[in-house]
Amino acid sequence: MEFRKSILLGVAALSFGEAITFAPATVEASSWHSSAIPYRLRGHWYAKVNPHQGVKIYRHYIHYSGEKSLHVKWKYIGNHFYKFYPTNYGGGAFSLHYFGPHKITMESFWHSYFR
């Protein structure tokens, strides 16, 4: 009887151990990308307060009116938020919130943009 319990316990332990080793690994979804910026964000966005100013978002860089172009890395944070990190400029990371095809907000001087 004792021998039978120990064998059943051993089989249960081995099957549980195999289940743990074959469990899928978790993946970090919000890693920095140097690939193209998502197409929904690309285009010419005009500042809500001053339509003569704006930001142009291209495949690999962002250009504010009257400023140098910033080559950026990006990552998706979640809930339509993106974080950009300039690679050719000493500035820090900034975020963008995509509300829809006609409105975004950014951490910039004009803050709110439309198309």
ChimeraX attribute file (.defattr): number of C-alpha atoms within 10 A of each C-alpha:
attribute: neighborCount
match mode: 1-to-1
recipient: residues
	/A:1	5
	/A:2	6
	/A:3	8
	/A:4	9
	/A:5	10
	/A:6	11
	/A:7	11
	/A:8	11
	/A:9	11
	/A:10	12
	/A:11	12
	/A:12	11
	/A:13	12
	/A:14	12
	/A:15	10
	/A:16	11
	/A:17	11
	/A:18	10
	/A:19	10
	/A:20	10
	/A:21	9
	/A:22	8
	/A:23	8
	/A:24	7
	/A:25	7
	/A:26	6
	/A:27	7
	/A:28	6
	/A:29	10
	/A:30	13
	/A:31	12
	/A:32	14
	/A:33	14
	/A:34	14
	/A:35	11
	/A:36	14
	/A:37	21
	/A:38	14
	/A:39	10
	/A:40	10
	/A:41	21
	/A:42	17
	/A:43	14
	/A:44	16
	/A:45	22
	/A:46	21
	/A:47	21
	/A:48	17
	/A:49	12
	/A:50	11
	/A:51	13
	/A:52	9
	/A:53	15
	/A:54	23
	/A:55	23
	/A:56	16
	/A:57	21
	/A:58	18
	/A:59	15
	/A:60	17
	/A:61	19
	/A:62	21
	/A:63	16
	/A:64	16
	/A:65	13
	/A:66	9
	/A:67	9
	/A:68	10
	/A:69	19
	/A:70	19
	/A:71	18
	/A:72	23
	/A:73	20
	/A:74	23
	/A:75	18
	/A:76	18
	/A:77	15
	/A:78	11
	/A:79	9
	/A:80	12
	/A:81	16
	/A:82	20
	/A:83	19
	/A:84	22
	/A:85	21
	/A:86	18
	/A:87	15
	/A:88	11
	/A:89	12
	/A:90	8
	/A:91	10
	/A:92	9
	/A:93	14
	/A:94	14
	/A:95	18
	/A:96	20
	/A:97	19
	/A:98	17
	/A:99	13
	/A:100	11
	/A:101	10
	/A:102	11
	/A:103	17
	/A:104	21
	/A:105	19
	/A:106	18
	/A:107	12
	/A:108	12
	/A:109	7
	/A:110	17
	/A:111	14
	/A:112	20
	/A:113	21
	/A:114	18
	/A:115	14
